[in-house]
């Protein structure tokens, strides 16, 4: 063997080793593709589960809101039923046999029971005292009224009480306010 022949044989890859490298690269690519397909399928499955969980959450939220609304209405209705019973009892009486004082007392008792029913369901009365400071968040000034000795911007007269539920004003109290100037 010549020197050139020895160099050529050592530098030239064997046909078997070339096929083995091609097979190894092909296996590696196929394994990578399989791994990526598995990851993709897992990601798709996770997304589908997340979408299903979100849809279930939305459905449960709507059901809970409807249930809470129903419970709130039922609670208020239960509290108002005795008030209606008092009205029915009063109306069923022979009014010609009752005195004005008895009718007035019946109306006052019914009003008191109505107020208790509302307060037991979280409603509070806005009943500002004459001379107290005007609060535009709870009071509605319907007119100005000059009152001798009253500080400017204070309540001069109460026309109608207001109501609030927690921090939310359902109806402001209607008041007359002393002029500021």
TORTOR-282738 format. One record per residue: residue in one letter; x, y, z of N, C-alpha, C in turn; residue number from 1. Coordinates in steps of 0.05 Angstrom, whole numbers. Each point is the difference from the previous one (the first is absolute). Example, Ala and Ser with C-alpha at 12.3 -4.5 7.8 and 13.67 -1.06 7.14 Angstrom:
# residues 2
+----+--------+--------+--------+--------+--------+--------+--------+--------+--------+-----+
! aa !    n_u !    n_v !    n_w !   ca_u !   ca_v !   ca_w !    c_u !    c_v !    c_w !   i !
+----+--------+--------+--------+--------+--------+--------+--------+--------+--------+-----+
!  A !    264 !   -114 !    156 !    -18 !     24 !      0 !     18 !     24 !      0 !   1 !
!  S !     -7 !     21 !    -14 !     16 !     24 !      1 !    -15 !     22 !     14 !   2 !
+----+--------+--------+--------+--------+--------+--------+--------+--------+--------+-----+
# end
This chain:
# residues 181
+----+--------+--------+--------+--------+--------+--------+--------+--------+--------+-----+
! aa !    n_u !    n_v !    n_w !   ca_u !   ca_v !   ca_w !    c_u !    c_v !    c_w !   i !
+----+--------+--------+--------+--------+--------+--------+--------+--------+--------+-----+
!  X !     16 !    -23 !      0 !    -16 !     23 !      0 !     17 !     25 !      0 !   1 !
!  X !     -8 !     18 !    -16 !     16 !     25 !     -1 !    -10 !     19 !     21 !   2 !
!  X !     15 !     20 !      3 !     -7 !     20 !     20 !    -26 !     14 !     -7 !   3 !
!  X !     -5 !      4 !    -25 !    -25 !     13 !     -9 !    -23 !    -19 !      5 !   4 !
!  X !      4 !    -26 !     -4 !    -22 !    -19 !      5 !     -6 !     -1 !     30 !   5 !
!  X !     20 !      1 !     16 !     -5 !     -1 !     29 !    -15 !     25 !      9 !   6 !
!  X !      7 !     24 !    -11 !    -13 !     25 !      8 !    -29 !     -1 !    -10 !   7 !
!  X !     -5 !     -9 !    -24 !    -27 !     -1 !    -10 !    -18 !    -19 !     16 !   8 !
!  X !     11 !    -22 !      8 !    -17 !    -19 !     14 !     -7 !     11 !     28 !   9 !
!  X !     18 !     14 !     13 !     -6 !     10 !     27 !    -19 !     24 !     -1 !  10 !
!  X !      3 !     17 !    -21 !    -17 !     24 !     -1 !    -28 !     -6 !    -11 !  11 !
!  X !     -3 !    -19 !    -15 !    -25 !     -6 !    -13 !    -17 !    -16 !     19 !  12 !
!  X !    -24 !      9 !      5 !    -17 !    -15 !     18 !     -9 !    -26 !    -12 !  13 !
!  X !     -4 !    -19 !     17 !     -9 !    -26 !     -9 !    -30 !      3 !     -8 !  14 !
!  X !     -9 !    -14 !    -19 !    -28 !      1 !     -8 !    -19 !     -8 !     23 !  15 !
!  X !      8 !    -19 !     18 !    -17 !     -8 !     22 !     -3 !     22 !     21 !  16 !
!  X !     22 !     14 !      6 !     -2 !     22 !     20 !    -16 !     23 !    -10 !  17 !
!  X !     -1 !      6 !    -25 !    -16 !     21 !    -12 !    -29 !     -7 !      3 !  18 !
!  X !     -8 !    -24 !     -5 !    -28 !     -9 !      4 !     -8 !      1 !     29 !  19 !
!  X !     18 !     -6 !     18 !     -6 !      0 !     29 !     -5 !     29 !      9 !  20 !
!  X !     16 !     19 !    -10 !     -4 !     28 !      7 !    -27 !     10 !    -11 !  21 !
!  X !     -6 !     -6 !    -24 !    -26 !      8 !    -12 !    -23 !    -12 !     16 !  22 !
!  X !      3 !    -25 !      8 !    -21 !    -13 !     16 !     -3 !     14 !     27 !  23 !
!  X !     23 !      7 !     13 !     -1 !     13 !     26 !    -13 !     27 !     -2 !  24 !
!  X !      7 !     16 !    -21 !    -12 !     26 !     -3 !    -30 !     -3 !     -6 !  25 !
!  X !     -8 !    -19 !    -15 !    -28 !     -5 !     -7 !    -15 !     -8 !     25 !  26 !
!  X !     12 !    -16 !     17 !    -13 !     -8 !     25 !     -3 !     24 !     19 !  27 !
!  X !     20 !     17 !      1 !     -1 !     23 !     17 !    -22 !     19 !     -9 !  28 !
!  X !     -2 !      5 !    -26 !    -21 !     17 !    -11 !    -28 !    -11 !      5 !  29 !
!  X !     -3 !    -26 !     -3 !    -26 !    -13 !      5 !     -7 !      1 !     30 !  30 !
!  X !     20 !     -3 !     17 !     -5 !      2 !     29 !     -8 !     29 !      7 !  31 !
!  X !     14 !     19 !    -12 !     -7 !     29 !      5 !    -28 !      6 !    -10 !  32 !
!  X !     -7 !    -10 !    -23 !    -27 !      5 !    -11 !    -21 !    -13 !     18 !  33 !
!  X !      6 !    -24 !      9 !    -19 !    -14 !     18 !     -3 !     15 !     27 !  34 !
!  X !     22 !     10 !     10 !     -1 !     15 !     25 !    -16 !     26 !     -3 !  35 !
!  X !      5 !     14 !    -22 !    -14 !     24 !     -6 !    -30 !     -5 !     -4 !  36 !
!  X !     -7 !    -22 !    -14 !    -28 !     -6 !     -4 !    -14 !     -6 !     27 !  37 !
!  X !     14 !    -14 !     18 !    -10 !     -6 !     26 !     -5 !     26 !     16 !  38 !
!  X !     20 !     18 !     -1 !     -3 !     25 !     14 !    -23 !     16 !    -11 !  39 !
!  X !     -3 !      0 !    -27 !    -22 !     14 !    -12 !    -27 !    -11 !      9 !  40 !
!  X !     -2 !    -27 !     -1 !    -25 !    -13 !      8 !     -6 !      6 !     30 !  41 !
!  X !     20 !      0 !     17 !     -4 !      7 !     28 !     -9 !     29 !      3 !  42 !
!  X !     12 !     18 !    -15 !     -8 !     28 !      1 !    -29 !      4 !     -9 !  43 !
!  X !     -8 !    -14 !    -21 !    -27 !      1 !    -10 !    -19 !    -11 !     21 !  44 !
!  X !      7 !    -22 !     12 !    -17 !    -11 !     21 !     -3 !     18 !     24 !  45 !
!  X !     22 !     13 !      8 !     -1 !     19 !     22 !    -17 !     24 !     -6 !  46 !
!  X !      2 !     10 !    -25 !    -17 !     22 !     -8 !    -29 !     -7 !      0 !  47 !
!  X !     -6 !    -24 !    -10 !    -28 !     -9 !      0 !    -11 !     -3 !     28 !  48 !
!  X !     16 !    -10 !     18 !     -9 !     -2 !     28 !     -4 !     27 !     13 !  49 !
!  X !     18 !     19 !     -7 !     -2 !     27 !     11 !    -25 !     13 !    -11 !  50 !
!  X !     -6 !     -3 !    -25 !    -25 !     11 !    -12 !    -25 !    -12 !     13 !  51 !
!  X !      1 !    -26 !      5 !    -23 !    -14 !     13 !     -3 !     10 !     28 !  52 !
!  X !     22 !      3 !     15 !     -1 !     10 !     27 !    -11 !     28 !      1 !  53 !
!  X !      8 !     17 !    -19 !    -10 !     27 !     -1 !    -30 !      1 !     -6 !  54 !
!  X !     -9 !    -17 !    -19 !    -28 !     -2 !     -6 !    -16 !     -9 !     24 !  55 !
!  X !     10 !    -19 !     15 !    -13 !    -10 !     24 !     -1 !     22 !     22 !  56 !
!  X !     22 !     15 !      2 !      1 !     23 !     19 !    -21 !     21 !     -7 !  57 !
!  X !     -2 !      6 !    -26 !    -21 !     20 !     -8 !    -28 !    -10 !      7 !  58 !
!  X !     -5 !    -25 !     -6 !    -27 !    -12 !      5 !     -5 !      0 !     30 !  59 !
!  X !     19 !     -8 !     16 !     -4 !      0 !     29 !     -4 !     28 !     11 !  60 !
!  X !     15 !     20 !    -11 !     -3 !     28 !      9 !    -28 !     10 !     -6 !  61 !
!  X !    -11 !     -6 !    -23 !    -27 !      8 !     -7 !    -20 !    -13 !     18 !  62 !
!  X !      4 !    -26 !      5 !    -18 !    -14 !     18 !      1 !     11 !     28 !  63 !
!  X !     24 !      6 !     10 !      3 !     11 !     27 !    -12 !     28 !      2 !  64 !
!  X !      3 !     16 !    -21 !    -12 !     27 !      0 !    -31 !     -3 !      1 !  65 !
!  X !    -11 !    -17 !    -16 !    -29 !     -4 !      0 !    -10 !    -11 !     27 !  66 !
!  X !     15 !    -18 !     12 !     -7 !    -11 !     26 !      1 !     22 !     22 !  67 !
!  X !     21 !     17 !     -1 !      2 !     22 !     19 !    -22 !     20 !     -3 !  68 !
!  X !     -7 !      7 !    -25 !    -22 !     18 !     -5 !    -26 !    -11 !     11 !  69 !
!  X !     -5 !    -26 !     -5 !    -24 !    -13 !      9 !     -1 !      0 !     31 !  70 !
!  X !     23 !     -6 !     12 !      1 !     -1 !     30 !     -6 !     28 !     11 !  71 !
!  X !     11 !     21 !    -12 !     -4 !     27 !      9 !    -29 !      8 !     -2 !  72 !
!  X !    -12 !     -6 !    -22 !    -29 !      7 !     -4 !    -17 !    -16 !     20 !  73 !
!  X !      7 !    -26 !      3 !    -16 !    -16 !     19 !      3 !     10 !     28 !  74 !
!  X !     24 !      8 !      8 !      4 !     11 !     27 !    -16 !     25 !      5 !  75 !
!  X !      0 !     18 !    -19 !    -16 !     25 !      3 !    -30 !     -7 !     -1 !  76 !
!  X !     -8 !    -18 !    -17 !    -29 !     -7 !     -1 !     -9 !    -12 !     27 !  77 !
!  X !     17 !    -18 !     11 !     -7 !    -12 !     26 !     -3 !     22 !     22 !  78 !
!  X !     17 !     20 !     -1 !      0 !     22 !     20 !    -25 !     17 !     -4 !  79 !
!  X !     -9 !      3 !    -25 !    -23 !     17 !     -6 !    -27 !    -14 !      3 !  80 !
!  X !     -1 !    -26 !      1 !    -25 !    -14 !      2 !    -16 !      7 !     25 !  81 !
!  X !     13 !      2 !     24 !    -16 !      9 !     24 !    -12 !     28 !     -4 !  82 !
!  X !     14 !     17 !    -14 !    -11 !     27 !     -5 !    -25 !     -2 !    -16 !  83 !
!  X !      0 !    -16 !    -21 !    -24 !     -4 !    -17 !    -22 !    -13 !     17 !  84 !
!  X !      7 !    -18 !     18 !    -20 !    -12 !     17 !    -14 !     21 !     17 !  85 !
!  X !     16 !     20 !     11 !    -12 !     21 !     16 !    -19 !     17 !    -17 !  86 !
!  X !      9 !      6 !    -25 !    -18 !     15 !    -18 !    -26 !    -15 !     -4 !  87 !
!  X !      2 !    -26 !     -6 !    -24 !    -16 !     -5 !    -18 !     -1 !     24 !  88 !
!  X !     12 !     -2 !     24 !    -16 !      0 !     25 !    -14 !     26 !      3 !  89 !
!  X !     14 !     22 !     -5 !    -13 !     27 !      3 !    -22 !      3 !    -20 !  90 !
!  X !      4 !     -7 !    -25 !    -20 !      3 !    -21 !    -24 !    -17 !      5 !  91 !
!  X !      4 !    -24 !     12 !    -22 !    -18 !      5 !    -19 !      9 !     23 !  92 !
!  X !      9 !     19 !     16 !    -16 !     11 !     22 !    -22 !     17 !    -10 !  93 !
!  X !    -21 !      2 !     15 !    -22 !     19 !     -5 !     10 !     27 !      8 !  94 !
!  X !      9 !     16 !    -19 !     13 !     26 !      6 !    -20 !     19 !     14 !  95 !
!  X !    -26 !     -4 !     -4 !    -19 !     18 !     13 !      0 !     -3 !     31 !  96 !
!  X !      9 !    -23 !      9 !      1 !     -5 !     29 !     26 !      8 !     13 !  97 !
!  X !     20 !      7 !    -16 !     26 !      8 !     11 !      1 !     30 !      3 !  98 !
!  X !     15 !      9 !     20 !      4 !     28 !      5 !     24 !      9 !    -17 !  99 !
!  X !      2 !     26 !     -4 !     23 !     11 !    -15 !     26 !     -7 !     14 ! 100 !
!  X !      0 !      0 !     26 !     24 !     -7 !     15 !      8 !    -29 !     -5 ! 101 !
!  X !    -19 !    -18 !     -1 !      6 !    -28 !     -5 !     11 !     -4 !    -28 ! 102 !
!  X !    -11 !     13 !    -19 !     10 !     -1 !    -28 !     28 !     11 !     -2 ! 103 !
!  X !      4 !     23 !     13 !     27 !     13 !      0 !     20 !    -18 !     13 ! 104 !
!  X !     -8 !    -13 !     22 !     19 !    -18 !     14 !      6 !    -25 !    -17 ! 105 !
!  X !    -20 !    -10 !    -14 !      5 !    -23 !    -18 !     19 !      7 !    -23 ! 106 !
!  X !     -4 !     24 !    -12 !     17 !      9 !    -21 !     29 !      4 !     10 ! 107 !
!  X !      3 !     12 !     24 !     26 !      4 !     12 !     14 !    -27 !      6 ! 108 !
!  X !    -15 !    -19 !     10 !     12 !    -26 !      6 !      9 !    -14 !    -26 ! 109 !
!  X !    -16 !      3 !    -21 !      7 !    -12 !    -26 !     25 !     14 !    -12 ! 110 !
!  X !      1 !     26 !      3 !     23 !     15 !    -10 !     25 !     -8 !     15 ! 111 !
!  X !     -1 !     -3 !     26 !     23 !     -8 !     16 !      9 !    -28 !     -8 ! 112 !
!  X !    -19 !    -18 !     -5 !      7 !    -27 !     -8 !     13 !      0 !    -28 ! 113 !
!  X !    -10 !     17 !    -17 !     12 !      2 !    -27 !     28 !     10 !      2 ! 114 !
!  X !      5 !     21 !     16 !     27 !     10 !      3 !     19 !    -21 !     12 ! 115 !
!  X !     -9 !    -15 !     19 !     16 !    -22 !     11 !      7 !    -21 !    -21 ! 116 !
!  X !    -20 !     -6 !    -16 !      4 !    -20 !    -22 !     22 !     10 !    -19 ! 117 !
!  X !     -1 !     25 !     -8 !     20 !     11 !    -18 !     28 !      0 !     14 ! 118 !
!  X !      1 !      9 !     25 !     25 !      1 !     14 !     12 !    -27 !      5 ! 119 !
!  X !    -17 !    -20 !      4 !     10 !    -28 !      4 !     13 !    -11 !    -26 ! 120 !
!  X !     -6 !     13 !    -22 !     11 !     -9 !    -26 !     23 !     19 !     -9 ! 121 !
!  X !     10 !     16 !     18 !     24 !     17 !     -6 !     -6 !     28 !     -9 ! 122 !
!  X !    -25 !      8 !     -2 !     -6 !     27 !     -8 !      0 !     18 !     25 ! 123 !
!  X !     11 !     24 !     -3 !      0 !     19 !     22 !    -12 !     26 !     -9 ! 124 !
!  X !    -13 !     12 !     18 !    -15 !     25 !     -5 !     20 !     24 !      1 ! 125 !
!  X !     -2 !     18 !    -19 !     14 !     25 !      1 !    -19 !     21 !     10 ! 126 !
!  X !      3 !      8 !     25 !    -19 !     18 !     14 !     16 !     22 !     12 ! 127 !
!  X !      9 !     20 !    -16 !     17 !     21 !     11 !    -16 !     19 !     18 ! 128 !
!  X !     13 !      9 !     21 !    -12 !     19 !     18 !      2 !     28 !    -10 ! 129 !
!  X !    -20 !     16 !      6 !      1 !     28 !     -7 !     24 !     13 !     14 ! 130 !
!  X !     16 !     15 !    -16 !     24 !     13 !     11 !     25 !    -16 !     -6 ! 131 !
!  X !     -3 !    -25 !     -9 !     24 !    -16 !     -6 !     11 !      9 !    -27 ! 132 !
!  X !     25 !     -7 !     -5 !     14 !      8 !    -24 !    -11 !    -14 !    -25 ! 133 !
!  X !     -3 !     14 !    -22 !    -10 !    -11 !    -25 !     21 !    -18 !    -12 ! 134 !
!  X !     -7 !    -24 !     -8 !     19 !    -19 !    -12 !    -12 !     -8 !    -27 ! 135 !
!  X !     12 !     11 !    -22 !    -12 !     -6 !    -27 !      1 !    -30 !     -8 ! 136 !
!  X !     15 !    -16 !     15 !      1 !    -28 !     -6 !    -24 !    -15 !     12 ! 137 !
!  X !    -14 !     12 !     19 !    -23 !    -12 !     13 !    -25 !     17 !     -1 ! 138 !
!  X !      3 !     25 !     -6 !    -23 !     19 !      1 !     -4 !     12 !    -28 ! 139 !
!  X !    -25 !      6 !     -6 !     -7 !     14 !    -25 !    -13 !     26 !      8 ! 140 !
!  X !     13 !     22 !     -7 !    -11 !     27 !      7 !    -21 !      7 !    -20 ! 141 !
!  X !    -25 !      2 !      8 !    -22 !      6 !    -18 !     -7 !     30 !      0 ! 142 !
!  X !      9 !     13 !     21 !     -5 !     29 !      2 !     19 !     12 !     21 ! 143 !
!  X !      2 !     27 !     -1 !     15 !     14 !     21 !    -20 !     14 !     19 ! 144 !
!  X !      6 !      0 !     25 !    -18 !     12 !     19 !     16 !     16 !     20 ! 145 !
!  X !     -7 !     25 !      3 !     15 !     17 !     19 !    -12 !     -5 !     28 ! 146 !
!  X !     18 !     -8 !     18 !     -8 !     -5 !     28 !     17 !     17 !     18 ! 147 !
!  X !    -12 !     16 !     16 !     14 !     18 !     18 !     17 !    -16 !     20 ! 148 !
!  X !     25 !      7 !      2 !     18 !    -13 !     19 !     13 !    -26 !    -10 ! 149 !
!  X !     -8 !     -9 !    -24 !     11 !    -25 !    -10 !     26 !      5 !    -16 ! 150 !
!  X !     19 !    -17 !      2 !     25 !      3 !    -14 !     -5 !     -4 !    -30 ! 151 !
!  X !     15 !     14 !    -17 !     -3 !     -3 !    -29 !      7 !    -29 !     -8 ! 152 !
!  X !    -15 !    -11 !    -19 !      6 !    -27 !    -11 !     -9 !    -22 !     18 ! 153 !
!  X !    -18 !      5 !     18 !    -11 !    -21 !     18 !    -28 !     -6 !     -8 ! 154 !
!  X !    -10 !    -22 !     10 !    -27 !     -9 !     -7 !    -20 !     17 !     16 ! 155 !
!  X !    -19 !     12 !    -14 !    -20 !     17 !     12 !    -26 !    -15 !      5 ! 156 !
!  X !     -5 !    -20 !    -18 !    -25 !    -15 !      3 !      3 !    -27 !    -15 ! 157 !
!  X !    -13 !    -20 !     11 !      0 !    -27 !    -13 !    -27 !     -4 !    -13 ! 158 !
!  X !      0 !     -6 !    -26 !    -25 !     -5 !    -14 !     -5 !    -30 !     -2 ! 159 !
!  X !     21 !    -16 !     -5 !     -3 !    -29 !     -3 !     26 !    -14 !      8 ! 160 !
!  X !     -3 !    -21 !     16 !     24 !    -16 !      8 !     11 !    -15 !    -24 ! 161 !
!  X !     25 !     -6 !      1 !     13 !    -16 !    -21 !      6 !    -28 !     11 ! 162 !
!  X !     10 !    -16 !    -18 !      7 !    -28 !      8 !     26 !     -7 !    -14 ! 163 !
!  X !     16 !    -16 !     14 !     25 !    -11 !    -12 !      2 !    -30 !      7 ! 164 !
!  X !     14 !    -13 !    -17 !      6 !    -28 !      4 !     31 !     -2 !      1 ! 165 !
!  X !     10 !     -4 !     24 !     29 !      0 !      4 !     10 !     28 !     -5 ! 166 !
!  X !     19 !      3 !    -18 !     11 !     26 !     -8 !    -15 !     12 !    -23 ! 167 !
!  X !    -18 !    -14 !    -12 !    -14 !      9 !    -24 !    -26 !     14 !      8 ! 168 !
!  X !     -3 !     25 !    -10 !    -24 !     15 !      6 !    -21 !     -8 !    -21 ! 169 !
!  X !    -22 !    -11 !     10 !    -22 !     -8 !    -17 !    -18 !     24 !     -7 ! 170 !
!  X !     -4 !     17 !     20 !    -15 !     25 !     -4 !     10 !     20 !     20 ! 171 !
!  X !     10 !     23 !    -10 !     10 !     21 !     19 !    -24 !     13 !     15 ! 172 !
!  X !      6 !     10 !     23 !    -20 !     15 !     15 !     -5 !     27 !    -13 ! 173 !
!  X !    -25 !      7 !     -3 !     -7 !     26 !    -13 !     -2 !     21 !     22 ! 174 !
!  X !     17 !     21 !     -3 !      2 !     20 !     22 !      0 !     28 !    -12 ! 175 !
!  X !     -6 !     19 !     18 !      4 !     29 !     -6 !     26 !      8 !     14 ! 176 !
!  X !     15 !     16 !    -14 !     27 !      7 !     11 !      0 !     31 !      4 ! 177 !
!  X !     14 !      8 !     21 !      3 !     29 !      4 !     20 !     10 !    -21 ! 178 !
!  X !     -5 !     25 !    -10 !     18 !     11 !    -21 !     28 !      4 !     11 ! 179 !
!  X !     20 !     -4 !    -17 !     27 !      4 !      8 !      8 !     29 !     -2 ! 180 !
!  X !    -13 !     17 !    -14 !      7 !     29 !     -2 !    -25 !     16 !      4 ! 181 !
+----+--------+--------+--------+--------+--------+--------+--------+--------+--------+-----+
# end
